[in-house]
Amino acid sequence: MTSLPFAFKRITLLGTLLLSLSAASITWAQSTATADWPSKPVRIVVPFAPGGSSDTLGRAIAQQLQLALKQSFVVENRAGGGGTVGSSQVSKSAPDGYTLVVSGIASHVIAPTENKVYNPMTDFTHIAMLAGPPLVLAVNAAVPVKNVQEFIAYAQNTKGGLSWGSPGQGTHGHIVGELFSRKAKFEQTHISYKGAGPAVADLISGQIPAAVMTYSSANAHITSGKLRGLATTSSKRVTDNPDIPTFAELGYPELTSTTWFSLSGPPGMPADLVQKINQEVRKGMKTPTVQKQLALENMETQDWDAARFTSYVAAEVDKWSSATSVIKGKP
């Protein structure tokens, strides 16, 4: 008769063996899936309307991935909720690399501070940086200021506070504009628009004297002389208007930032799959076609691996969550 302890050991060893085989099987299946990826069309969700920077970048990288990997990459626009509607759908998808989202500071940093529909760090796998334009503080050409110092004095002497516009409540432009007014100590009245287009139109027509928006939305009008750019949030001066200083040069380094966009997926994506997609995206971003497009729109990018990029997202969440708390008057 087999003793109980010996039988228990046999059962335990058998269980351990089965668990090991199961784990090995899962690892093998994941490795095989990664090696085969993409074996069917990949869907890239752009959580904003067509025509904006997120859509432009999403389609640009989709085209490069399609050329490199000989598989269809289908871009699907699902706008709403500051980018949270489409992003939320992706967060609930299978983590197999066949449903991705063009993420970014708007949808995965700023919007979640207002709308708690998801946690940007635990409900997504962050894969790779794409790029993004800086913001610019611009004024109508008729406004009697030629630099930031004159703008601050003008704002401080405007009874009732200076009116200025942004692409919308809670957008990157809104938050940077609010922080700037607090740092420079002037009163202001924020006018919220439904996108950069309407804000630019009212700024050109003189309905508002100033606005903070993406540089790519305003640069043609700055170059034509209809608007005057006073400062950008870029890390260095923009190439097509090098006379415009950066906020950092003027003593506001905390305003250095871009309205960046990236590629993310559902939570729990295998590390080797993330690495593969990251490498392919980085190759695509370096192609002459994409580099030319980035230069035309003054977009900045970073050649980061997934771990470095994920750390950056976490730092941005912390930075801008604190900023929005200040704007709301929280401690």
N, C-alpha and C positions, 0 to 999 in steps of 0.2 A: 504494500500500500504506500502511495506517495504521501509523504508528510505534508501537512498544511503549509508550513513555511516555504518548503521547496516548491509546492504548487503555486503559492502566491508569487514567488520570485519568477516562475516561468510565465505567469500571467503578466507580471509587471514588465518583464523583458519583451514579451510579445507586444504589449501595448506601446512600449517605447519604440520598438521596431516599426510598428504600424504608423505611429506619429511621424517617425523619421522619413518613412517611405512617402507619407502624405505630403510632408513639407517639401521633400525632394521633387515630388510630382508637381506641386504648385510652382516651385521655382523653375522647373523644366518647362512647364506650360507658359509661364510668364516670359522666359527667355525666348522660347519659340515665337510667341506672339510679338515680342519686340523685334526679333530678327525679320519677321514677315511684315511688320508695319511699314507702310500702309498697304494692305491687301485689298482694300475697298475704299470708296470715296470718303474723304474727311470733311466734316462740317465745321466751318469757322464762323461762330456767331459774333456779329458786330452789334453791341447793345445800344447803338445810336442810329439815327437816320442816315441815309446815304448822303454823300457829299462832304462830310466833315473829315478831320484828320484821322479819326479812328477808322473810318471806312476806307480812306485812301491807303493807310498803312496795312489794314487787313487784306485788301485786295492785292497790294503790292507783294506782300510776303506769301499770300496764297499762290500767286502766279509763279513766284520763284520756287516754292516747294513743289508745285505741280511739274515744273520743268525738270527739277533735280531728281524727283522720286517717281516720275512717270505714273502718277496717280491723280485723280481728280480731287481738288480742294475747293469746296463749294462755300462761298460767302453768303451768309444769311443775316439780313438786318432785322433785329428785334428790339426796337426802341421803347423807351418808357422808364419812368422812375429814376432819372439820372443815370441810366445804365444798369440799374439793378434788376429790371425785369428779365432781360435776356441773360444776364449773368447768373441770376438765380436758377434759371432753367438748366444752364450748363452745370451748375454745382450739384445738381441731382442726377446727372448723367453717369453712365458707366465710365470708370477710369481707364479706358482702353486706348485712349489717344484718338478716337474717331469723332469726338465732340470737344472743340476747343473754343475759347472766347478771347476776343481782343479786350483785354483788361486795361487798367490804367488808373491814374490818380483820381479821376472823376468818379469812376464806378467802384473802385476797390480801395479807396482811401477816404475821400471826402463824403460821398453819398452814404456810406455805412454809419457815419457819425450822426446823420440825420434820420436815416431809415435803417432800423436794426434787422433788416430782412435776412442778413447773413453776416458771418464773421469773415473778414477778408483773408485772415491767416489760416484758419482751420477748415474753411469750407471750399478751399481751392488749392490746387497745386500750381505754383508759380514757375513758369518754364523759362521765359526769355524776354529781355528788354527789346522793344522795337525802336521807338524814337519819339520825339515830341518837340513842338515849338515852344519857345519862351513866351512870356507875356510882355506886353508893352503898355506903359502909361502914355496915352496919346490925348492931344487936345485938338479942337477945331483950330484951323489956321488963323482965325480971326481973334482968338483969345490972346490977350496981350502978355504972353509969357514965352520965354525962349529956353528956359531950363527949369530943373526941379526946384531950385532955390526960389526962383520967381513964382513958380506955381504954388509953393507952400505959402508964400507971402500973400499971393492973390486969394488963395483959399481961406486964409486966416482973416482976410478983410472982407470976405463975402458975407453979408448979413443973412442969417438963417441957415448958413452952411452951404458949401459948394455941392451942386448936383453932379453926379457922375454915374456912368452906366457900366454894366457888366453883362456877360452872356446869360446870367440868371442867378437867382438866389441860391447860395450854397456852392456855386461853381468856384473853380480855382481862381478865376479873375476876381470874383467877389471877395473871397477871403484875403487875397493879396492886397486888394485895394483897401479893405478894412484895416488890415495890419499896418499898412503904410500910413493911413490917416492917424492911427493911434501913435505910431512912432514919431511922426512929424508934428503931432499935436494940432490938428485942425479939424473943425467941424465939417461934416459932409452929409449929404442925403443920397442914399443909394437908390438908383433906378434899375430895377431888374427887367431884363429882356428875355425873350424866348430864343436865345441863340445869339451868336456874334453878328450875324447878318443884320438883323434889325438894329442892334446897338451901333454898328458902323454907319448905317443909313441915317440914324438920328444925329450921330456925331458930325457927319459931313454936312447935314442940313442945318446944324446949329441948334437943334432942339435940346441938346445937352452939351456942355462945354468940354467934358472930359470923359474918358472911359479906360478901363483896364480889360484887355482882351488878348487873345493869342496874336503874336506878331504876324503870323502868316495871314491873319484876317485883315490886318491893317497896313501891311507893308506897301502894297501897290498905291494906296492913297497917301501914305507918307512920302513915297517917292514922287508922286505927282504934285505934291504941295498942298493937297486939300486938308491933310492932317499934319500935325507936328508930333513926332515921337520924342518924349522927354527922357525915358529910361526903360531899359529892358531887364527882365529877370534872368537873362542868360549868364553863363559862366564867363563869357568873353563877348566883346562887341560883335554885332551881326555884320556880315561881310558886305551886304548891299547898302547899308546905312551906317558906316563906321563912326559917324559923328555922334550917334546916340550912345551915351554912356550906359553902363550897367548900374543897377541899384547898389551892387557891392562897392563899386568905385565911389559912390556918393555917400557911403557910410551905412548902408542897409544890407549887410551880407546875408541876413536871415531871410531875405526875399529872393535869394538865388534859387531858381527852380524852373522846371519845364512842365508843360501839360503833357506828361509822358504817357505813352501807350505801350502795351506789352502783350504777351501771349500766355494764357493760363488755361488750366483744365480742371476737371473735377478733383476732389480730394482722393488721396490714396493711389495715385498713378505710380506704377513701378519706377524705381530710380533709374534703371537702365533705359527705359522708354523715355523718361524725361530728359536724360542726357542725350539720347539720339535726336530728339526733336530740337533741343537746345542747340546742338551742333549744326543741324540743318538750317535753323533760323539764322544763326550767326553767319553762316556761309552766304545765305540769301541776302542778308543786310549789307554784305560787303560787295555785292555785284555792282558793276558800273551803272546799270539801269536804276537800281535802288539808291545808290549814292548820289546820282544826278538829281533824283527826285527829292532827296533829303536836302540837298544844297539849295534847290530852287525854293523850298519852303522854310529854309533856315532851321531845320530840325536837328536836334542834338541826339546822339545815341551813345550806347556803351556796349563794349564787347565783353559781357559777363557770362560766367557759367551760371547754372541754375541756383546753386547755393549762394553765390554772391548776390544774384538778383533778388532772391527771396529775403536775404538780410536787408537789402535796400528797401523792399516793400515794407518790412516790419518797421524800419526806421522812419519811413514816410508816414505810416499810420500813426506812430507816436508823435511825430512832429506836427502833423496837421490836425490831429485830434486835440492837441494842446492849443493850437491856434484857434480852432473853432470854439473851444471852451472860453478863451479870452474874449472872442467877439461876442459871445452870448452873455458875457459878464460873469462867468463862473470863475471861481478861484483857481 
